[in-house]
Amino acid sequence: MSRLAERASVDQILVAARRRLRRASFEPSQREAMLLLTHVSGLDEVHLLTHPDRHLDPEVVTRFESLLARRLDGEPVAYLTGRREFFGRSFEVDERVLVPRPETEHLVETALALPLPRRARILDVGTGSGCVAITLAVERPDAVVTATDRSLGALAVAARNCRRHEVGRRVRLLGADLAEGLELVDFDLVVTNPPYIPPEERATLSPEVRDFEPPEALFAPPGRVTLLERLLDGLARLPVATPVAVELGSGQAELLPSILDRTGFELVRLVPDYAQIPRVALLCRTAGDI
């Protein structure tokens, strides 16, 4: 988009931006042009659509051009706008946390469908932006949620989201590696979306994921013992029958039997995503001393 675009109408700006998005190798949605324009202009989509001939301030157009250039370099829209919708609510995000995915909503739905006691105590392991923990706290106003993460940056983002959704008194944020140091007998449910992409698949990812999102939240740590095995070993002192809901990556469901055989958990059910890929494993603690 040239400097002449500073005198262009809303419609001309959007048409030119969509043309450039179509040419991008990673196939971004053309709708992103509207998302960026509403962000920089402060005008809603309805206003922009119903006033296509409106000329925007040159400063707004310059900011739009800058964000569009960053998007064409692969930077996720959520990082450019600082927001991402999850379960019908807006969450703050930046490069310290993963961008919330629609697939993770299945994790929330699975948890909400469980017959938990009143004032349920929920543990969210690896909370990132806090979208899962906060959504559960909002959807279940009687619940108390503890959310852990190793990243202090992620916890700072989660804290902002707690304030944004006014759940600060019912979501406790803790710096911890998985569930280390917690009194597990205190929880009625554990939910987690752990890093699960094999490092060797890095080159196959879209550049907007590979080059911008935090690798420690994307990729499974190397080694013979998987992160899921570490997590389940760490949950060995959960009370018997306590449910654990885990988001899975593609192909991970096939590895579950060998992991569960030695960790004292059993598979209750697999929940598929919209593409019919097993996305959430609901597990249950079956053995071990408390």
Secondary structure, 3 states (H helix, E strand, C coil): CCHHHHHCEHHHHHHHHHHHHHCCCCCCCCCHHHHHHHHHHCCCHHHHHHCCCCECCHHHHHHHHHHHHHHHCCCCHHHHHCEEEECCEEEECCCCCCCCCHHHHHHHHHHHCCCCCCCCEEEEECCCCCHHHHHHHHHCCCCEEEEEECCHHHHHHHHHHHHHCCCCCCEEEEECCCCCCCCHHHCCEEEECCCCECHHHHHHCCHHHHCCCCHHHHECCCCCCCHHHHHHHHCCCCCCCCEEEEECCCCHHHHHHHHHHCCCEEEEEEEECCCCCEEEEEEEECCCCC
